């Protein structure tokens, strides 16, 4: 079953999918490193029981390849839109405007991959924080889940524990963690 893009990826939406199936919530299979064996990788995922592949965007250079893979496998591949923190530079306004424009099309299932990644380079940390907050606002406005980079989740956890207060960013979640929380009854 394919859910319409206008339906948010809620736990209720996941429950209507096939039982006992696996969902990969973070697959960059459109990346050029997979050009030689992409079809085989998709088939191996299917053979292993993966029925949905959610593809997080990186930046403006990855959109076309991501869309192509989703168009080639519309029953399996689902696009997400966001600006990866490692792609945020001194002035991300043009990139963020493009993310906003694309999100407005209604094609995307989540906002991602986004976050704050100070692991590699802290040069543009303020810009990453601003970009992250803006993308979380768009996710809230569009009722879409947020998919964050691993470094962003760790950074968010440290930030939240040090301030002991909730912010709009602290309510962000990954698709997988939302499902796990619901299964535990949290």
PyMOL commands that set and color helices and strands:
alter all, ss='L'
color gray80, all
select helices_A, chain A and resi 11-15+32-34+38-47+63-72+85-87+93-103+125-142+150-163+169-171+175-184
alter helices_A, ss='H'
color red, helices_A
select strands_A, chain A and resi 22-24+50-55+77-79+110-114+145-148
alter strands_A, ss='S'
color yellow, strands_A
deselect
rebuild
show_as cartoon
